[in-house]
């Protein structure tokens, strides 16, 4: 057990005996020297990591599959015994007295084991406990914080409504003052921990004069008259973190349960959103770390073409992008958390920016993880990771599907799943969606058999089609070449005849001779109709104006003769 530092603040987690990280060798290590954590903070991470991997990770697959954590209450109390619930609360009220930085580290490691439970932890420890600790009265702190910090109570924040999500100031839940009580009427929606919570921090509208100053925060306990909890929603992601609707029908809440003053709920709400965004940004960082744990370990076990796929340049590029996104997000998160702890107040701009950056990076890292794992996992299976469906297909495709030469793929009749003992995906259970598609459709692929009629017939049809196309192309180009050759020969004959006649008649005018004139009808006979009418006439002479060009008069002979004479007259 440590002395000083976190331990002197009452942090209970250090009562747990540290074990060697060697037993968790499949997890990608975290370099906390880059993030600036001191020795006690690094040991704090190790304690939370080992606890989460031992107590939470084995149940993560079932939590996601069933959308329910059967051991939720027991696990919640174990978190309380470690001092993780009231991590930012003073030891006087059962907390650990740590800062937002330690809170982010705890949130990250729990989300690394199960993002769903990590989200529930963040809603309980920050959205509920931290708000009561910061803005509650001494009476309220003594009444609620000890049980919330120990895990006996589960806390929740009730802020959003169907028409008031991001536009939270447009909420419709009314709280009317009647003597020493408030009467609540309306609904709240998307409430994390709603079905499990015992204490709710509810924001309601107390007047309609000034929308920005008529919201009040109230502490509502489970079981109060007129308060009903709806059924948990079936979500796409974060399954296992209960989310439900709350209904208030003339629900009577004592005025003593008002947090702060009447009409100051907007200030409490907005200041709470800053710390909420900061702490919850650690959830995506934990998801990114889980993706790297699984994908990096698999890339250094999976072999293809005689080597690990992790040594391939393309795979190394993907892993590098994942590592850069993870490390940059973590450094930014810890810097903002450290600044908030030093200044004793949150920075709205950076708290919003850090959750935006971490969430977007987590999405991209998960997508890259899918590419690294490819068809290696079955998201609906628990236990060993399904690495591939091996089939007897011709090379080089067999190298893509089989694990290694030492584990040859079975034939189609013997096809079965080949498993290795690698960790399953816990924080991002939908990461291997590609594996589900692969395992669903690849079994229909059949082994290549030259004697299989069902394969020969399509191949024959394809070959026949290709032959027809080639023959058609040959006929087309042969006809085109024949036409060009014929035109060229005709042109040569015309000019040769004209030159011969000019030389034989000793003429200085390059005009048509009798021989050429006799050849014109036969040449024009081979022309299409639209051309022969252009060049010939009924008397086998060229139509005007071409006849004037070919048969010049005395007035026009000299100019044409000057232009066209190319043969020296004989002596």
C-alpha positions as CSV (number, residue, x, y, z in Angstrom):
1,X,0.0,0.0,0.0
2,X,1.3,3.4,-1.0
3,X,1.9,6.4,1.2
4,X,1.3,9.9,0.1
5,X,-0.1,11.0,-3.2
6,X,-3.3,9.3,-4.2
7,X,-3.1,6.9,-1.3
8,X,-3.0,9.8,1.2
9,X,-6.2,11.2,-0.4
10,X,-8.0,8.1,0.6
11,X,-7.9,6.2,-2.7
12,X,-8.9,2.7,-1.8
13,X,-7.8,1.0,-5.0
14,X,-4.2,0.7,-3.8
15,X,-5.2,-1.9,-1.3
16,X,-5.4,-4.3,-4.3
17,X,-2.2,-6.3,-4.8
18,X,-0.5,-5.4,-8.2
19,X,0.2,-8.4,-10.4
20,X,2.6,-8.7,-13.3
21,X,1.4,-7.4,-16.7
22,X,2.9,-10.5,-18.3
23,X,-0.3,-12.4,-17.9
24,X,-1.9,-9.8,-20.1
25,X,0.7,-10.0,-22.8
26,X,-2.0,-10.0,-25.6
27,X,-2.8,-6.3,-24.8
28,X,-1.0,-3.5,-26.5
29,X,1.0,-1.6,-23.9
30,X,0.2,2.0,-23.0
31,X,3.2,4.4,-22.9
32,X,2.2,6.7,-20.0
33,X,5.5,8.5,-20.1
34,X,4.3,10.2,-23.3
35,X,1.0,11.2,-21.7
36,X,2.8,12.6,-18.6
37,X,1.4,10.4,-15.9
38,X,3.5,10.1,-12.8
39,X,4.4,6.9,-11.0
40,X,1.3,6.7,-8.8
41,X,-1.0,7.5,-11.7
42,X,0.6,4.8,-13.8
43,X,0.1,2.3,-10.9
44,X,-3.5,3.5,-10.6
45,X,-4.0,2.6,-14.3
46,X,-2.5,-0.8,-13.7
47,X,-4.9,-1.5,-10.8
48,X,-8.0,-0.5,-12.8
49,X,-6.8,-2.4,-15.8
50,X,-6.3,-5.6,-13.9
51,X,-9.6,-5.3,-12.1
52,X,-11.5,-4.6,-15.3
53,X,-9.9,-7.5,-17.2
54,X,-10.6,-9.9,-14.4
55,X,-14.1,-8.8,-13.2
56,X,-15.6,-7.2,-16.4
57,X,-14.0,-8.5,-19.6
58,X,-15.1,-12.1,-19.2
59,X,-18.8,-10.9,-19.2
60,X,-18.4,-8.4,-22.0
61,X,-19.6,-10.7,-24.8
62,X,-22.7,-11.8,-22.9
63,X,-23.5,-8.2,-21.9
64,X,-23.5,-7.1,-25.6
65,X,-25.4,-10.2,-26.7
66,X,-28.1,-10.1,-24.1
67,X,-28.2,-6.3,-23.7
68,X,-28.1,-7.0,-20.0
69,X,-25.5,-7.4,-17.2
70,X,-26.8,-10.0,-14.8
71,X,-24.0,-9.2,-12.2
72,X,-24.5,-5.5,-12.5
73,X,-25.2,-4.8,-8.8
74,X,-22.4,-7.0,-7.5
75,X,-19.9,-5.4,-10.0
76,X,-21.1,-1.9,-9.0
77,X,-20.3,-2.6,-5.4
78,X,-16.9,-3.9,-6.3
79,X,-16.3,-0.6,-8.1
80,X,-17.4,1.2,-5.0
81,X,-15.0,-0.8,-2.8
82,X,-12.1,0.3,-5.0
83,X,-13.2,3.9,-4.7
84,X,-13.9,4.4,-8.4
85,X,-17.4,5.7,-8.1
86,X,-16.6,8.8,-6.0
87,X,-13.2,9.3,-7.6
88,X,-13.6,13.2,-7.6
89,X,-15.5,13.3,-4.3
90,X,-13.9,14.2,-1.0
91,X,-13.1,11.3,1.4
92,X,-15.4,13.0,3.9
93,X,-18.4,11.8,1.8
94,X,-16.9,8.4,0.9
95,X,-15.0,9.4,-2.2
96,X,-11.3,9.1,-3.2
97,X,-10.4,12.8,-3.6
98,X,-8.8,12.5,-7.0
99,X,-8.9,14.8,-10.1
100,X,-10.5,14.6,-13.5
101,X,-7.3,13.1,-14.8
102,X,-7.7,9.9,-12.7
103,X,-11.4,9.9,-13.5
104,X,-10.5,9.8,-17.2
105,X,-8.0,7.0,-16.7
106,X,-10.6,4.9,-14.8
107,X,-13.2,5.6,-17.5
108,X,-10.8,4.6,-20.2
109,X,-9.8,1.3,-18.7
110,X,-13.4,0.2,-17.9
111,X,-14.4,1.1,-21.5
112,X,-11.4,-0.9,-22.7
113,X,-13.0,-4.0,-21.2
114,X,-16.6,-3.1,-21.9
115,X,-17.7,0.2,-23.5
116,X,-21.3,-0.4,-22.4
117,X,-20.5,-0.7,-18.7
118,X,-18.0,2.1,-19.1
119,X,-20.8,4.4,-20.3
120,X,-22.9,3.5,-17.3
121,X,-20.0,4.2,-15.0
122,X,-19.5,7.6,-16.5
123,X,-23.1,8.5,-16.1
124,X,-23.1,7.4,-12.5
125,X,-19.8,8.8,-11.3
126,X,-19.8,12.1,-13.2
127,X,-23.3,13.1,-14.3
128,X,-24.9,12.2,-11.0
129,X,-22.3,12.0,-8.2
130,X,-20.0,14.8,-9.3
131,X,-22.9,17.2,-9.8
132,X,-24.4,16.5,-6.4
133,X,-20.9,16.9,-4.9
134,X,-20.2,20.3,-6.7
135,X,-23.7,21.9,-6.4
136,X,-25.4,20.0,-3.5
137,X,-26.0,21.2,0.0
138,X,-24.2,19.6,3.0
139,X,-27.4,17.8,3.9
140,X,-27.8,16.4,0.4
141,X,-24.2,15.3,0.2
142,X,-24.3,13.4,3.4
143,X,-27.6,11.8,2.5
144,X,-26.8,10.6,-1.1
145,X,-23.1,10.6,-1.7
146,X,-22.0,7.8,0.7
147,X,-24.4,5.3,-0.8
148,X,-23.7,6.4,-4.3
149,X,-19.9,6.2,-3.8
150,X,-20.1,2.8,-2.2
151,X,-22.1,1.3,-5.1
152,X,-25.2,0.7,-3.0
153,X,-27.1,3.2,-5.1
154,X,-27.0,3.7,-8.8
155,X,-27.2,7.2,-10.1
156,X,-28.5,8.8,-13.4
157,X,-29.0,12.1,-15.0
158,X,-32.4,13.0,-16.6
159,X,-31.9,15.9,-19.0
160,X,-33.0,14.9,-22.5
161,X,-36.5,14.7,-23.9
162,X,-37.9,13.6,-27.2
163,X,-37.9,17.2,-28.6
164,X,-35.1,18.5,-26.4
165,X,-31.8,16.7,-27.0
166,X,-29.1,19.1,-28.1
167,X,-31.6,22.0,-27.7
168,X,-31.9,21.1,-24.0
169,X,-33.4,24.5,-23.0
170,X,-36.6,23.6,-24.9
171,X,-37.5,20.8,-22.4
172,X,-41.2,20.4,-21.5
173,X,-41.1,18.7,-18.1
174,X,-42.8,21.0,-15.7
175,X,-42.2,21.4,-12.0
176,X,-44.8,23.5,-10.2
177,X,-44.2,24.7,-6.7
178,X,-46.9,23.7,-4.2
179,X,-45.9,24.6,-0.7
180,X,-42.8,22.6,0.3
181,X,-43.0,20.4,-2.7
182,X,-42.6,20.4,-6.4
183,X,-45.1,18.5,-8.6
184,X,-43.6,17.2,-11.8
185,X,-45.5,16.3,-15.0
186,X,-43.9,15.2,-18.3
187,X,-41.3,12.8,-19.7
188,X,-37.6,12.3,-20.0
189,X,-36.0,10.2,-22.8
190,X,-32.7,8.4,-23.5
191,X,-31.8,8.2,-19.8
192,X,-28.7,6.2,-19.2
193,X,-28.9,3.8,-16.2
194,X,-32.6,4.6,-16.1
195,X,-33.9,1.1,-15.3
196,X,-31.2,0.5,-12.7
197,X,-30.9,3.8,-11.0
198,X,-32.0,4.6,-7.5
199,X,-31.2,8.4,-7.6
200,X,-32.0,10.7,-10.5
201,X,-30.8,14.2,-11.1
202,X,-33.7,15.7,-13.0
203,X,-33.9,19.0,-14.8
204,X,-37.4,20.6,-15.1
205,X,-39.0,23.9,-16.1
206,X,-40.3,25.8,-13.1
207,X,-41.7,28.9,-14.9
208,X,-42.2,30.3,-18.4
209,X,-41.1,33.8,-18.0
210,X,-37.4,33.5,-19.1
211,X,-36.5,30.2,-20.8
212,X,-32.9,30.5,-19.8
213,X,-33.6,31.1,-16.1
214,X,-36.6,28.9,-15.4
215,X,-34.9,25.5,-15.2
216,X,-34.3,23.9,-11.8
217,X,-32.4,20.8,-10.8
218,X,-34.1,18.3,-8.5
219,X,-33.0,15.0,-6.9
220,X,-35.7,12.4,-7.5
221,X,-35.6,9.0,-5.8
222,X,-36.9,5.8,-7.2
223,X,-40.3,4.9,-5.8
224,X,-41.6,8.4,-5.3
225,X,-45.4,8.6,-6.0
226,X,-46.1,9.4,-9.6
227,X,-42.7,8.4,-10.9
228,X,-42.5,5.5,-13.4
229,X,-39.6,4.0,-15.2
230,X,-40.2,2.7,-18.7
231,X,-38.7,-0.3,-20.5
232,X,-35.1,-0.3,-21.6
233,X,-34.5,0.5,-25.3
234,X,-33.0,-2.0,-27.7
235,X,-30.0,0.0,-29.1
236,X,-27.6,-0.7,-31.9
237,X,-24.5,0.1,-29.9
238,X,-23.6,0.3,-26.2
239,X,-25.8,-2.6,-25.5
240,X,-25.8,-3.5,-21.8
241,X,-25.9,0.1,-20.8
242,X,-29.6,0.5,-19.9
243,X,-31.4,3.4,-21.6
244,X,-35.0,4.1,-21.0
245,X,-37.8,6.6,-20.7
246,X,-39.0,8.2,-17.4
247,X,-42.6,9.3,-16.8
248,X,-43.7,11.9,-14.2
249,X,-47.4,12.1,-13.5
250,X,-48.1,14.4,-10.6
251,X,-44.8,13.2,-9.0
252,X,-44.3,15.0,-5.7
253,X,-40.7,15.9,-4.9
254,X,-39.7,17.7,-1.7
255,X,-38.3,21.2,-2.2
256,X,-35.4,20.2,0.0
257,X,-34.3,18.0,-2.9
258,X,-33.7,21.1,-5.1
259,X,-30.0,21.3,-6.2
260,X,-28.8,24.8,-5.8
261,X,-31.4,27.5,-6.1
262,X,-34.6,27.7,-8.1
263,X,-33.9,28.9,-11.7
264,X,-30.2,28.1,-11.5
265,X,-30.5,24.8,-13.2
266,X,-29.1,26.2,-16.5
267,X,-25.8,27.0,-14.8
268,X,-25.6,23.6,-13.2
269,X,-26.6,21.9,-16.4
270,X,-24.0,23.7,-18.6
271,X,-21.2,23.3,-16.1
272,X,-22.1,19.7,-15.8
273,X,-22.0,19.2,-19.6
274,X,-18.4,20.4,-19.7
275,X,-17.2,17.8,-17.1
276,X,-19.4,15.2,-18.7
277,X,-17.9,15.7,-22.2
278,X,-14.4,15.5,-20.7
279,X,-14.9,12.3,-18.8
280,X,-17.0,10.6,-21.4
281,X,-14.3,11.3,-24.0
282,X,-12.2,8.7,-22.3
283,X,-14.7,6.1,-23.4
284,X,-13.8,6.3,-27.1
285,X,-10.1,6.2,-26.0
286,X,-10.7,2.9,-24.3
287,X,-12.5,1.6,-27.3
288,X,-9.5,2.6,-29.5
289,X,-7.2,0.8,-27.1
290,X,-9.3,-2.3,-27.2
291,X,-9.3,-2.3,-31.0
292,X,-5.5,-2.0,-31.0
293,X,-5.2,-4.8,-28.5
294,X,-7.2,-7.2,-30.7
295,X,-6.0,-6.1,-34.1
296,X,-2.3,-5.8,-33.4
297,X,-2.2,-9.1,-31.6
298,X,-4.0,-10.9,-34.5
299,X,-1.7,-9.3,-37.1
300,X,1.3,-10.9,-35.4
301,X,-0.3,-14.3,-35.3
302,X,-2.0,-14.5,-38.7
303,X,0.3,-15.8,-41.5
304,X,-0.2,-15.4,-45.2
305,X,2.3,-16.2,-48.0
306,X,4.8,-17.5,-45.5
307,X,4.9,-14.5,-43.1
308,X,2.9,-12.6,-40.6
309,X,0.4,-10.1,-42.1
310,X,1.7,-7.6,-39.6
311,X,4.9,-7.4,-41.6
312,X,3.1,-6.4,-44.7
313,X,3.4,-2.7,-45.6
314,X,-0.3,-2.2,-46.1
315,X,-1.2,-3.7,-42.7
316,X,1.6,-1.7,-41.1
317,X,0.1,1.4,-42.5
318,X,-3.3,0.6,-41.0
319,X,-1.8,-0.2,-37.6
320,X,0.2,3.0,-37.7
321,X,-2.9,5.1,-38.4
322,X,-4.7,3.3,-35.5
323,X,-1.8,4.0,-33.1
324,X,-1.5,7.7,-34.1
325,X,-5.2,8.3,-33.6
326,X,-5.1,6.5,-30.2
327,X,-2.1,8.3,-28.9
328,X,-3.0,11.8,-30.1
329,X,-6.5,11.4,-28.6
330,X,-5.2,10.3,-25.3
331,X,-2.6,13.1,-25.1
332,X,-5.2,15.7,-25.9
333,X,-7.7,14.2,-23.4
334,X,-5.1,14.1,-20.6
335,X,-4.0,17.6,-21.3
336,X,-7.5,19.0,-21.0
337,X,-8.2,16.9,-17.8
338,X,-4.9,18.1,-16.3
339,X,-5.7,21.7,-17.1
340,X,-9.2,21.4,-15.6
341,X,-7.8,19.9,-12.4
342,X,-5.2,22.7,-12.1
343,X,-7.7,25.5,-12.7
344,X,-10.4,24.0,-10.6
345,X,-12.9,24.7,-13.5
346,X,-13.6,23.2,-16.9
347,X,-12.9,24.8,-20.3
348,X,-16.1,24.6,-22.4
349,X,-14.4,24.8,-25.8
350,X,-11.7,22.2,-25.2
351,X,-14.1,19.8,-23.4
352,X,-16.4,19.9,-26.4
353,X,-13.4,19.6,-28.8
354,X,-11.8,16.6,-27.1
355,X,-15.0,14.4,-27.1
356,X,-15.5,15.3,-30.8
357,X,-11.9,14.4,-31.7
358,X,-11.9,11.2,-29.6
359,X,-15.3,10.0,-30.9
360,X,-14.3,10.5,-34.6
361,X,-11.0,8.9,-34.1
362,X,-12.6,5.9,-32.4
363,X,-14.9,5.4,-35.4
364,X,-11.9,5.4,-37.8
365,X,-9.8,3.1,-35.6
366,X,-12.7,0.6,-35.4
367,X,-13.0,0.6,-39.2
368,X,-9.3,0.0,-39.6
369,X,-9.6,-2.8,-37.1
370,X,-12.2,-4.4,-39.2
371,X,-9.7,-4.4,-42.1
372,X,-7.0,-5.9,-40.0
373,X,-9.2,-8.7,-38.7
374,X,-11.0,-9.2,-42.0
375,X,-12.9,-12.5,-41.7
376,X,-11.2,-13.6,-38.6
377,X,-14.1,-13.3,-36.1
378,X,-17.7,-14.3,-35.6
379,X,-19.4,-11.5,-33.6
380,X,-22.1,-13.9,-32.5
381,X,-19.8,-16.4,-30.9
382,X,-18.3,-16.3,-27.4
383,X,-15.0,-17.8,-26.5
384,X,-12.2,-18.4,-29.0
385,X,-11.9,-16.1,-32.0
386,X,-12.9,-17.7,-35.3
387,X,-9.9,-17.1,-37.5
388,X,-11.0,-18.3,-40.9
389,X,-13.1,-20.7,-42.9
390,X,-10.6,-22.9,-44.7
391,X,-11.5,-24.4,-48.0
392,X,-9.7,-26.4,-50.7
393,X,-9.5,-23.8,-53.4
394,X,-6.8,-23.4,-56.1
395,X,-3.7,-21.4,-55.5
396,X,-3.0,-18.5,-54.9
397,X,-6.4,-18.1,-53.3
398,X,-5.8,-20.8,-50.7
399,X,-3.0,-18.7,-49.2
400,X,-5.6,-16.0,-48.5
401,X,-8.0,-18.4,-46.7
402,X,-5.8,-20.7,-44.8
403,X,-3.9,-19.9,-41.6
404,X,-0.5,-21.3,-42.5
405,X,1.2,-24.2,-44.4
406,X,1.4,-26.0,-41.1
407,X,-2.4,-26.0,-40.8
408,X,-3.5,-27.1,-44.3
409,X,-7.2,-26.3,-45.1
410,X,-9.6,-29.2,-45.2
411,X,-11.6,-30.2,-48.2
412,X,-15.0,-28.9,-48.7
413,X,-16.7,-31.9,-47.2
414,X,-14.5,-31.5,-44.1
415,X,-14.7,-27.7,-43.9
416,X,-15.0,-26.4,-40.3
417,X,-14.0,-23.5,-38.2
418,X,-10.4,-23.3,-37.2
419,X,-9.9,-21.5,-33.9
420,X,-7.0,-20.1,-32.0
421,X,-6.9,-18.9,-28.4
422,X,-6.9,-15.1,-28.9
423,X,-9.0,-12.5,-27.1
424,X,-12.4,-11.7,-28.4
425,X,-13.5,-8.2,-29.2
426,X,-15.1,-6.8,-26.1
427,X,-15.3,-3.0,-26.3
428,X,-16.4,-2.9,-29.9
429,X,-18.5,-6.1,-30.4
430,X,-19.6,-5.0,-33.9
431,X,-15.9,-4.6,-35.0
432,X,-15.9,-7.9,-36.8
433,X,-19.1,-7.5,-38.8
434,X,-17.1,-8.4,-41.9
435,X,-16.5,-11.8,-40.3
436,X,-20.2,-12.4,-40.1
437,X,-20.7,-11.6,-43.8
438,X,-17.7,-13.8,-44.6
439,X,-18.9,-16.8,-42.6
440,X,-22.4,-16.5,-44.0
441,X,-21.6,-16.5,-47.7
442,X,-18.2,-18.2,-48.1
443,X,-19.4,-21.7,-47.4
444,X,-21.3,-21.7,-50.7
445,X,-18.0,-21.5,-52.6
446,X,-17.2,-24.9,-54.0
447,X,-13.9,-26.6,-54.7
448,X,-12.7,-26.4,-58.3
449,X,-13.2,-29.8,-60.1
450,X,-12.5,-30.0,-63.8
451,X,-15.0,-32.9,-64.1
452,X,-17.8,-30.9,-62.5
453,X,-20.5,-30.4,-65.2
454,X,-22.0,-27.4,-63.3
455,X,-18.7,-25.6,-63.8
456,X,-17.9,-26.9,-67.3
457,X,-21.2,-25.7,-68.9
458,X,-20.7,-22.0,-67.9
459,X,-17.1,-22.1,-69.1
460,X,-18.2,-23.4,-72.5
461,X,-20.8,-20.8,-72.8
462,X,-18.3,-18.1,-71.9
463,X,-15.8,-19.4,-74.4
464,X,-18.4,-19.5,-77.2
465,X,-19.4,-15.9,-76.5
466,X,-15.8,-14.7,-76.6
467,X,-15.3,-16.6,-79.9
468,X,-18.3,-14.8,-81.4
469,X,-17.0,-11.4,-80.3
470,X,-13.5,-12.1,-81.8
471,X,-15.0,-13.3,-85.1
472,X,-17.2,-10.2,-85.4
473,X,-14.3,-7.9,-84.8
474,X,-12.2,-9.7,-87.4
475,X,-14.9,-9.4,-90.1
476,X,-15.5,-5.7,-89.3
477,X,-11.8,-4.8,-89.6
478,X,-11.2,-6.9,-92.7
479,X,-14.1,-5.1,-94.5
480,X,-12.7,-1.8,-93.4
481,X,-9.3,-2.6,-94.7
482,X,-10.6,-3.9,-98.0
483,X,-12.5,-0.6,-98.6
484,X,-9.4,1.5,-97.8
485,X,-7.2,-0.6,-100.1
486,X,-9.7,-0.4,-102.9
487,X,-10.0,3.4,-102.6
488,X,-6.2,3.7,-102.6
489,X,-5.8,1.5,-105.8
490,X,-8.5,3.5,-107.6
491,X,-6.8,6.8,-106.8
492,X,-3.4,5.5,-108.0
493,X,-5.0,4.3,-111.3
494,X,-6.7,7.7,-112.0
495,X,-3.5,9.7,-111.4
496,X,-1.3,7.2,-113.4
497,X,-3.7,7.3,-116.4
498,X,-3.8,11.1,-116.3
499,X,-0.1,11.5,-116.2
500,X,0.4,9.0,-119.0
501,X,-2.1,10.7,-121.3
502,X,-0.5,14.1,-120.6
503,X,2.9,12.8,-121.6
504,X,1.6,11.0,-124.7
505,X,-0.2,14.0,-126.1
506,X,2.7,16.4,-125.3
507,X,0.1,18.6,-123.5
508,X,0.8,21.5,-121.3
509,X,-2.6,21.2,-119.6
510,X,-3.2,18.5,-117.1
511,X,-6.7,17.7,-118.3
512,X,-8.6,14.5,-118.9
513,X,-7.5,12.4,-121.9
514,X,-9.8,10.0,-123.8
515,X,-8.4,7.1,-121.8
516,X,-9.2,8.8,-118.5
517,X,-12.6,9.9,-119.8
518,X,-13.4,6.3,-120.7
519,X,-12.3,5.2,-117.2
520,X,-14.6,7.5,-115.4
521,X,-17.8,5.5,-115.9
522,X,-16.3,2.3,-114.6
523,X,-14.8,4.1,-111.5
524,X,-18.1,5.8,-110.8
525,X,-20.0,2.6,-111.2
526,X,-18.3,1.3,-108.0
527,X,-19.3,4.4,-106.0
528,X,-22.4,4.5,-103.8
529,X,-25.4,6.3,-105.4
530,X,-24.9,9.5,-103.4
531,X,-21.4,9.8,-104.9
532,X,-21.7,8.6,-108.5
533,X,-24.4,11.3,-109.2
534,X,-21.9,13.8,-108.1
535,X,-19.1,12.7,-110.5
536,X,-20.8,11.5,-113.6
537,X,-23.6,12.6,-115.9
538,X,-25.8,10.9,-118.4
539,X,-23.2,11.6,-121.1
540,X,-20.4,10.2,-118.9
541,X,-19.1,13.7,-118.3
542,X,-18.7,15.5,-115.0
543,X,-21.6,17.7,-114.0
544,X,-21.1,21.5,-113.6
545,X,-19.1,23.1,-112.2
546,X,-16.6,20.2,-112.3
547,X,-16.9,20.0,-116.1
548,X,-15.7,23.6,-116.3
549,X,-12.7,22.6,-114.2
550,X,-11.9,19.5,-116.2
551,X,-12.7,21.0,-119.7
552,X,-11.6,24.6,-119.6
553,X,-12.6,27.1,-122.3
554,X,-10.1,29.3,-124.1
555,X,-10.8,32.0,-121.5
556,X,-10.2,29.8,-118.5
557,X,-7.6,27.4,-119.9
558,X,-4.6,29.6,-119.2
559,X,-5.2,30.2,-115.5
560,X,-5.9,26.6,-114.8
561,X,-3.0,25.6,-117.0
562,X,-0.7,27.8,-115.0
563,X,-1.9,26.2,-111.8
564,X,-1.9,22.6,-112.9
565,X,0.8,22.1,-115.5
566,X,3.4,19.8,-114.0
567,X,4.8,18.0,-117.0
568,X,7.4,19.6,-119.3
569,X,6.2,19.5,-123.0
570,X,8.2,17.3,-125.3
571,X,10.4,19.0,-127.9
